[in-house]
Amino acid sequence: MSRPRMRPTFSADLDCRSAVLMAAFERNLATEAEYIEGEFSKHHGVLRIPPADRRFWTPSLDLTIEDKPLPEGDAHARLWGTFSPRAEVWQLFVFATGTLIIVSVFAGMFGIAQLALGTAPYALAIPLFAGLVAGGLYLSALIGQGLSISEMYRLRAFVDDCIREAEHERSCGAQSKLDDVPH
């Protein structure tokens, strides 16, 4: 059994080029705008839940797509996806964790100095307290993932639908129009 992760990831080898997949994302975003919004560049994209449906714990899905050449001269794509909290929530989490680490280090040094001076090392309680708070932050991240599981499934289903559509286009010969797109 795998351990819970702060930012779940997935990857897939695709039977189409990245340009075909990006075109499928753009087309499907236009039809699914009520349920999913996103922004894409040449090899990167971000999918989000529309603002009306967002909550504090609502995730976003960062996608990276790269073509990988094959020996036969053809190219296939590799897709990486990372679920993460919205940027402002992730920044708060990283800032809080960094602050806890810095406070723990200085309190630990102060506590060691207290021990060396022969006084009560009350400052050594601070790193223990910071560890408990960090554990609470980790637990809150897992709870947030549990609360947002339906939104994560919605985003992943959208990606899977776009992949199927792009691979179907390739198998039907529709990709030949996009072979000339510069990479």
N, C-alpha and C positions, 0 to 999 in steps of 0.2 A: 504494500500500500504506500502510495506516495504521500509525502507530508504536504500540508497546505502551504501555498505560496502566496507571498504578498501581491505579486503581479503575475497571474497565470499566463502562460504562453502556449502557442501551438505553431506548428509549421506544416507545410504541405508542398510536395513536388507536383507541379501542374503539367498537363499535357497541352500547353498553349503558351504563347509569348505574353510577356508582361503588358504589351500595348493592347492586346485583345482583352485581357482581364481588366485593365483600366477602363477600356471602352464599356465593358459590361457594368462596371461599378457606376460610371457616369450615367448610363441609360437607366439602370435600376434605381439610382438615387432620385432621378426625376419622377419616377412613378411611385416611389415609396417615401416621398418627402414628408408625409404626415406621420410616419413611424420612425424614420431614421434620417439623419442629416450627416453630411460629411464633406470633406475637402480632400482633393487629390492633386498631387503633382506627378511628375514623370514616374517615380518609383516609390512614392510614399503616400500614405493616406491616413486619415483619422475619421472614424465613424463615431457618432454620438447619438444619443436619444434627444429628440427635440426639447427645447426649454420648457414647454408646457408640462412635459412628463418627467422632468428631472427632479431628483431629490438630492439630499446631501451625499448619499452613498452611490449615486448613479455612476456607472463606469463609462469609459470611452475605450475604443479599440484602435490601437496604432497598428498600421499594416506597412510592411516593407516588402516590395516585390522586385526580384532581380532575375534577369535572363541568365541562363547558364547554357553555354554552347555545348552541343553534342558532337561526337566525332564525325557523324554523317553530315555535318554542316548545318543541321537544323538547330533550333533553340527551344528550350523549355524554360519555364519559370519556376522559381522557388518563392513561396510566400511565408513570411513570418508575421505572427500576430501576437500582440501583448495587450491584455486587459489591464487597465489601470484606473485609479480614481481620476476625477477631473484634475486639471493642473493645479488649481488652487488648493484642493484637498491634499494632493500629493506633496506640495510644497510645505504645507502645514505639518504633515507627518514627518518629512525629512528635517524640517527646522526643529521640531520638538525632540526628535531622536538625537540630533546633533547637540542640542542644548543639554539634554540629559547626559550625554557622553562627556561633554566639557565640564559640566558641574561635578560629575562623578570623579573625573581625573583630579581636579583641583581639591575636592573634598578629601579624596584619598591621600593626596600629598600632605594636606593639612593634618589629617588623622595620623599619618606616619610621623609627622613632626611632633604631634602631641605625645605619641608613644615615646619618641626619643627624648622628650623633655620630662617624661615621667608623670604627665597629667592624664586625666581621663580622655580617651580617644573618642569623644562623642561625634566628631566629624565623620568617622567611619560608618555611621548609620546612614549618612546621605547616599552613598553609592548603593546601599541595599534598598533604600526607598526609591532611588532612580531606577533600579532594576525592576522593581514592582510596577512602577509607572510605565516602563518600556514594555513589560509583559502585558499590561492593560492596553497599551496602544496596539500591540500585535493582535490581541484578542478582539479589539474593536475593528481592526481591519478584516479579520475573518468573519465577524458578525456582519459587517458591511457587504462582504462578498455573498454571504448567505441571503441577505435582504435583496441583493441585486441580481440574483441568479436568473430570474426571468428576463431581465434586460440583457444579461450576458448571452443568454440563449438567442434572443432576438437578433443581436448583432452578429453572432456566429452563424445563425441560419441565413442571414442576408449574405454573408461572405460565401457560404456554401452554395447558395442559389446562383450567385455571380460566377463562381468557379464552374458549376455545371453548365451554365449558359456559355461561358467562354470556351470550354472544352468541346461543347456541342458545335459551336461555330467552327472550330478548327476541324472537327471530324466531317463537317458538311462542306468544307472547302471555302468557307467564307473568310478565312484568314488571309487568303492570297492578296486581298486588298490592303492588308495591314503589314505585309512583309516588307514593304518599302519604307515604313516609318523608321526614322533614324532612332538609334538606341543610345 
